[in-house]
Amino acid sequence: MSSSRPVLILGATGQLGSDLVQAAAAAGVEHVALNHEQVEVTDAASLAATLRRVQPVVVINSAAFHQVDKCEDDPAEAYRVNAVGALLVARAAKDVGAHCLYVSTDYVFDGASTMPYKASDPRAPKSVYGASKAEAEVKLLEVMTAICIVRTSWVFGVGGKCFPETILKLAATRPQLDVVTDQRGCPTYTVDLARAIIQLCRKDASGIVHVTNSGDCTWFEFAQEIVAGAGLSTKILPTTSDKFVRPAERPKYSVLSSKSLEQYQVAMPTWQDALHRYLTERKS
């Protein structure tokens, strides 16, 4: 990314988007940050006009319909934003000669593996959300060679709904909580994810790259660490997914291999380290 042209961040007021803005500023990367009121990813004319005006070198698309259960209720909207919108962004980026980075998800996999998923492993989504993101990935790779698809999992951060926030709110009023032990993944702090994305932009990364904090755990183990880190006495009890039936099926195994990220010499802190920084940021 050797250019005087800026990086354009779409979805800039979202949980990840706001950290992308901070990461770009901290790295001294010139950037333009726009939210969905300023440019709508499903509006081809609005996108084209915006990208012609901004003339970005890279477009980071973090805009998404990521409320997993709501996607099951409204598949048309999920596909409109996550697949059609992603394709429109990529085409607009291509028209102005910009690279594109799209944020995707572990939900493109079925969770049946017992080994960390490689970037090249076949997609087999089990939910509308996962299917909409998987379709976006396939179409983006057809449309653009200068595209980087960043898959991540179990994202948490300050300023939005996330698992640690939910656990902390419940733990403040309850003596014990039941948390599932039969789902395993890689918790990923938006601050670390954003920094890695900016680094990948600077390295002109392309293809599919898996970006998560290092290490993995179950939701049960994650909850234990959250409660302990916050100094709460709430007891965390193990349970199974069949006790928490929800509209969208969750992958049982969401661990993503870091090999694709390591080839760009980008290192990620452990999820435990990330969690403790999150708890500090949340307090302040």
C-alpha positions as CSV (number, residue, x, y, z in Angstrom):
1,M,0.0,0.0,0.0
2,S,2.4,2.7,-1.3
3,S,0.0,5.5,-2.2
4,S,-1.0,9.0,-1.2
5,R,-4.6,7.8,-1.6
6,P,-6.6,7.1,1.6
7,V,-8.0,3.9,3.1
8,L,-11.8,4.0,3.0
9,I,-13.4,2.3,6.1
10,L,-17.1,1.3,5.6
11,G,-19.2,0.5,8.6
12,A,-17.1,2.9,10.6
13,T,-19.3,3.3,13.6
14,G,-19.7,-0.4,14.2
15,Q,-17.9,-2.2,17.0
16,L,-15.0,-3.2,14.6
17,G,-15.4,-0.2,12.4
18,S,-14.7,2.3,15.3
19,D,-11.5,0.3,16.2
20,L,-10.4,0.3,12.6
21,V,-10.6,4.1,12.6
22,Q,-8.4,4.2,15.7
23,A,-6.0,1.6,14.4
24,A,-5.6,3.5,11.1
25,A,-4.9,6.7,13.0
26,A,-2.4,5.1,15.4
27,A,-0.6,3.6,12.4
28,G,-0.4,7.0,10.6
29,V,-2.6,5.7,7.7
30,E,-4.6,8.4,6.0
31,H,-8.2,7.3,6.0
32,V,-11.8,8.2,5.4
33,A,-14.4,6.7,7.7
34,L,-18.0,6.4,6.7
35,N,-21.1,4.9,8.4
36,H,-24.2,3.5,6.7
37,E,-26.0,6.9,6.9
38,Q,-23.2,8.4,4.8
39,V,-23.0,5.6,2.3
40,E,-25.2,2.5,1.9
41,V,-23.4,-0.6,0.8
42,T,-26.5,-1.9,-1.1
43,D,-26.8,1.3,-3.1
44,A,-24.6,1.0,-6.2
45,A,-25.0,4.7,-7.3
46,S,-24.1,6.0,-3.8
47,L,-21.1,3.7,-3.6
48,A,-19.8,4.6,-7.0
49,A,-20.2,8.4,-6.4
50,T,-18.5,8.1,-2.9
51,L,-15.5,6.0,-4.2
52,R,-15.0,8.4,-7.2
53,R,-14.9,11.3,-4.7
54,V,-12.6,9.6,-2.1
55,Q,-10.4,7.8,-4.6
56,P,-9.2,5.2,-2.0
57,V,-6.3,2.9,-2.3
58,V,-8.0,0.3,-0.2
59,V,-11.7,-0.2,0.8
60,I,-12.2,-2.0,4.1
61,N,-15.8,-3.3,4.2
62,S,-16.8,-4.0,7.8
63,A,-20.4,-3.3,7.2
64,A,-22.6,-6.3,7.8
65,F,-25.9,-7.7,9.0
66,H,-24.4,-9.9,11.7
67,Q,-27.2,-10.5,14.1
68,V,-27.1,-14.2,13.5
69,D,-30.6,-15.2,14.7
70,K,-32.2,-12.2,13.0
71,C,-30.7,-13.4,9.7
72,E,-32.8,-16.6,10.0
73,D,-35.9,-14.4,10.3
74,D,-35.0,-12.2,7.4
75,P,-32.8,-14.1,4.9
76,A,-33.5,-11.6,2.1
77,E,-32.0,-8.8,4.1
78,A,-29.0,-10.9,5.2
79,Y,-28.2,-11.7,1.6
80,R,-28.9,-8.1,0.5
81,V,-26.3,-6.6,2.9
82,N,-23.8,-9.4,3.3
83,A,-23.6,-10.8,-0.2
84,V,-25.1,-8.2,-2.6
85,G,-23.7,-5.3,-0.7
86,A,-20.2,-6.9,-0.6
87,L,-20.3,-7.4,-4.3
88,L,-21.3,-3.8,-5.0
89,V,-18.5,-2.5,-2.8
90,A,-16.0,-4.7,-4.6
91,R,-17.2,-3.6,-8.1
92,A,-17.0,0.1,-7.0
93,A,-13.5,-0.4,-5.6
94,K,-12.4,-2.1,-8.8
95,D,-13.8,0.7,-10.9
96,V,-11.5,3.2,-9.1
97,G,-8.5,0.9,-9.0
98,A,-8.7,0.2,-5.3
99,H,-7.8,-2.9,-3.4
100,C,-10.7,-4.4,-1.3
101,L,-10.7,-6.1,2.1
102,Y,-13.9,-7.9,3.3
103,V,-14.5,-9.1,6.8
104,S,-16.0,-12.6,6.9
105,T,-16.7,-15.2,9.6
106,D,-16.1,-18.7,11.0
107,Y,-19.8,-19.3,10.3
108,V,-18.9,-20.2,6.7
109,F,-17.8,-23.6,8.1
110,D,-20.1,-26.3,9.5
111,G,-18.2,-26.8,12.8
112,A,-17.8,-30.5,12.3
113,S,-14.0,-30.4,12.2
114,T,-11.7,-31.2,15.2
115,M,-8.7,-29.5,13.7
116,P,-8.2,-25.8,13.1
117,Y,-9.8,-24.7,9.9
118,K,-7.4,-23.7,7.1
119,A,-8.2,-20.8,4.8
120,S,-8.5,-23.4,1.9
121,D,-11.0,-25.7,3.7
122,P,-14.3,-26.1,1.9
123,R,-17.2,-23.8,3.0
124,A,-20.3,-25.6,4.5
125,P,-22.4,-23.0,6.3
126,K,-25.3,-24.2,8.5
127,S,-27.1,-20.8,9.0
128,V,-28.4,-18.0,6.8
129,Y,-25.8,-15.7,8.2
130,G,-23.0,-18.1,7.3
131,A,-24.5,-18.8,3.9
132,S,-24.8,-15.1,3.1
133,K,-21.1,-14.6,4.0
134,A,-20.0,-17.7,2.1
135,E,-21.8,-16.5,-1.0
136,A,-20.1,-13.1,-0.7
137,E,-16.6,-14.8,-0.5
138,V,-17.2,-16.9,-3.6
139,K,-18.5,-13.9,-5.7
140,L,-15.8,-11.5,-4.4
141,L,-13.0,-13.9,-5.4
142,E,-14.6,-14.2,-8.9
143,V,-14.9,-10.4,-9.3
144,M,-11.5,-9.2,-8.0
145,T,-8.0,-10.5,-7.8
146,A,-7.0,-7.6,-5.5
147,I,-9.2,-8.7,-2.7
148,C,-8.4,-9.9,0.9
149,I,-11.1,-11.8,2.8
150,V,-10.4,-11.7,6.5
151,R,-12.3,-14.4,8.4
152,T,-12.5,-14.0,12.2
153,S,-14.5,-15.5,15.0
154,W,-16.1,-14.9,18.4
155,V,-15.6,-11.1,18.1
156,F,-15.8,-8.9,21.2
157,G,-15.1,-5.3,22.0
158,V,-16.2,-2.2,23.9
159,G,-19.2,-0.2,22.5
160,G,-21.4,-3.0,21.3
161,K,-23.2,-6.2,22.2
162,C,-20.7,-9.1,22.7
163,F,-20.3,-12.2,24.9
164,P,-18.1,-10.7,27.7
165,E,-20.6,-7.8,28.0
166,T,-23.5,-10.2,28.3
167,I,-21.7,-12.3,30.9
168,L,-20.7,-9.3,33.0
169,K,-24.2,-7.9,33.0
170,L,-25.7,-11.3,34.1
171,A,-23.0,-12.0,36.6
172,A,-23.6,-8.6,38.3
173,T,-27.1,-9.9,39.4
174,R,-26.9,-13.7,39.5
175,P,-25.0,-16.1,41.8
176,Q,-24.5,-18.6,39.0
177,L,-24.6,-18.9,35.2
178,D,-25.0,-21.9,32.9
179,V,-22.6,-21.7,29.9
180,V,-22.1,-24.2,27.2
181,T,-19.0,-26.4,27.1
182,D,-19.6,-28.0,23.7
183,Q,-18.7,-25.1,21.4
184,R,-15.0,-24.2,20.9
185,G,-13.5,-21.2,19.1
186,C,-11.0,-18.3,19.2
187,P,-12.2,-15.2,21.0
188,T,-11.1,-12.1,19.1
189,Y,-10.8,-8.6,20.4
190,T,-11.8,-5.9,17.9
191,V,-8.8,-3.8,18.9
192,D,-6.4,-6.6,17.9
193,L,-8.4,-7.5,14.8
194,A,-8.4,-3.9,13.6
195,R,-4.6,-3.6,14.0
196,A,-4.1,-6.8,12.1
197,I,-6.4,-5.6,9.3
198,I,-4.5,-2.3,8.9
199,Q,-1.2,-4.3,8.8
200,L,-2.7,-6.6,6.1
201,C,-3.7,-3.5,4.1
202,R,-0.2,-2.1,4.3
203,K,1.2,-5.5,3.1
204,D,-1.2,-5.7,0.1
205,A,-2.5,-9.0,1.4
206,S,-4.8,-11.0,-0.9
207,G,-6.8,-14.2,-0.8
208,I,-8.4,-15.6,2.4
209,V,-6.6,-14.8,5.7
210,H,-7.8,-16.1,9.1
211,V,-7.4,-13.5,11.9
212,T,-8.2,-14.3,15.5
213,N,-6.5,-13.9,18.8
214,S,-4.2,-16.9,19.5
215,G,-5.3,-19.9,21.5
216,D,-8.8,-21.3,21.8
217,C,-11.4,-22.2,24.4
218,T,-15.0,-23.1,25.0
219,W,-17.7,-20.5,25.9
220,F,-17.6,-22.0,29.4
221,E,-13.9,-21.4,29.7
222,F,-14.2,-17.9,28.3
223,A,-17.0,-17.1,30.8
224,Q,-14.8,-18.4,33.7
225,E,-12.0,-16.1,32.6
226,I,-14.3,-13.1,32.2
227,V,-15.8,-13.5,35.7
228,A,-12.4,-14.1,37.3
229,G,-10.8,-11.1,35.4
230,A,-13.6,-8.9,36.6
231,G,-13.2,-10.0,40.2
232,L,-16.7,-11.4,40.4
233,S,-17.8,-14.4,42.6
234,T,-20.5,-15.7,40.2
235,K,-20.2,-19.4,39.7
236,I,-20.0,-20.6,36.1
237,L,-21.7,-24.0,35.6
238,P,-21.2,-26.2,32.5
239,T,-24.1,-27.0,30.2
240,T,-24.7,-28.1,26.6
241,S,-26.0,-26.4,23.5
242,D,-29.3,-28.4,23.4
243,K,-30.3,-26.5,26.6
244,F,-30.0,-23.2,24.6
245,V,-31.9,-23.8,21.4
246,R,-31.7,-20.7,19.1
247,P,-32.9,-20.0,15.6
248,A,-29.4,-20.1,14.0
249,E,-27.2,-23.2,14.4
250,R,-23.9,-22.4,15.9
251,P,-20.7,-24.2,14.7
252,K,-19.6,-26.6,17.4
253,Y,-15.9,-26.0,16.4
254,S,-14.8,-22.6,15.2
255,V,-11.0,-22.7,15.7
256,L,-9.3,-21.0,12.7
257,S,-5.7,-21.8,11.8
258,S,-3.3,-18.9,11.9
259,K,-1.1,-20.2,9.1
260,S,-2.5,-17.8,6.5
261,L,-1.8,-14.8,8.8
262,E,1.7,-15.9,9.8
263,Q,2.8,-15.7,6.1
264,Y,2.3,-11.9,6.4
265,Q,4.4,-11.9,9.6
266,V,1.4,-10.6,11.6
267,A,1.3,-11.9,15.2
268,M,-1.8,-11.9,17.4
269,P,-1.8,-11.7,21.3
270,T,-3.5,-14.5,23.2
271,W,-7.2,-14.3,23.8
272,Q,-6.6,-14.1,27.6
273,D,-4.3,-11.1,27.2
274,A,-6.9,-9.5,24.9
275,L,-9.7,-10.1,27.4
276,H,-7.8,-8.4,30.2
277,R,-7.2,-5.4,28.0
278,Y,-10.9,-5.4,27.1
279,L,-11.8,-5.4,30.8
280,T,-9.5,-2.5,31.4
281,E,-10.9,-0.5,28.4
282,R,-14.4,-1.3,29.5
283,K,-13.8,0.1,33.0
284,S,-12.3,3.3,31.7
